């Protein structure tokens, strides 16, 4: 069941435990998922995947706290926190990363600055006509 919780700054969209959503989600604010999402999620705010939350799809957001399970790629512009019960299978692109002991992560991890530097260091092809 979807509901909206008002906070001081903005409403938080919530999908409660036992709910299953099939499709992609796009939201401007924060989002908490305690149910299951079979699809991608793109937010301008913070994502919380609760202990019973499951995402089978890609994530793009500002900040994320993963307490449950994610099977897909994750791109976080600021801070990704993997809590002790988190189970993540997929590649992540982040600015900052926090991993609690007990969290499970399988995939590659790249820092946004690392990607910027790698692009800046790619040599330009030499002109074959010279």
N, C-alpha and C positions, 0 to 999 in steps of 0.2 A: 504494500500500500504506500503510495507516495503522499508526502505531506510536506509542508513548509513550516520551518521553525524560525521565528523572528529573533534576531540578535541585535546588539547595539548598532552594528555597522550595516548589516544586510541580512536578508532571509537566507536560511540554509535549507536546501532541498534535501529530502530524506526518503530513501527507499528502505522500508522496514524488512526485518527478517521474514523469510517465507515467501517473499515476492520474487517473481522472475520476470525480468524485462528482456525482450528480444528486439534489438535494434540499437541504433546509435543515439547517444545523449549529448546535447550541446547546451551549456548553461553559462550565464554571465557571472553567477555568484558561487558560493561554497556549496558542497554536495557531500552527503554522508550516505554510504551504501552498506546496509546490513543484509540485503538480499542478494540475488544473483543477477548479473548483467551479462547477456550474450551479445556483445557488440562493443563498439568503441565509445570513449567518453572524452569530451573536450571541454575544458572549463577555463574561465579567466580567474578563478578563485582557488580555494583549497579543497582537495579531495580527501575524505577519510573513508577507508575501506575497513569497516568494523570486523570484529572477530569472526562473525558468521558471514561476512561479505565475500563474494566471489566475482571476479571480473575475468571473462574470457574474451579479451580484446585489448586494443591499444589505449593508452592513457596519455593525454596532453593536458597539463595544468600548471599553475603557479607554484603550489606547494602540495605535498601529499604525505599522509600518514597511512601506512599500510599495516594493518593488524591482522587481516585475513589473507585471502589468496588472490593472486593475479597471474594469469597466463597470457602474456602479451608484452609488447614493448611499452616502455614508460619514458616520457619526456617531461621533465620538471624544470621550470625556469629558475626556481629558487632552491628550496630544501625538500629532499625526499627522506622520510624517516621510516625505516623498517623496524617494527617492533618485534619483540621476542617470538611471538606466534606467527609472524609473517611468513608466507611461502610465495616466492616470486620466481617465475620461469619466463625469462625474456630478457632482451637487451634494454639497458637504461642509459639515458642521456640526461645528465643533471648538472647543476651548479654546485650544490653541496649535498653530502650524503651522511646520514646517521644510521648505523646498524647496531641494534641491541644484540647481545649474546643470545643465541637460540634461533635467530632469524635464519631462514633458508633462502638462498639466492642462487639461481643457475642461469648464467648468461654473461654477456659482456657489459662492462660499465665504462662510459666515457664521460669526462668532464667537459662542460661547454667550453671553457677556456682552452682545453686540450684540442678540441675540434677547431676552434678559431686559429690557434697556432699552427695546427697541421695544414690548414688551408693556406695560411700566409707563407708557409715554408715550401709549398709545392713549386718546384722549378718550372719556369715557363718553357715550352718546347722551343728548340732552336729553329730558326728559319732555314728550311732545306735549300732555299735558293742561294744562300751565301756561299 
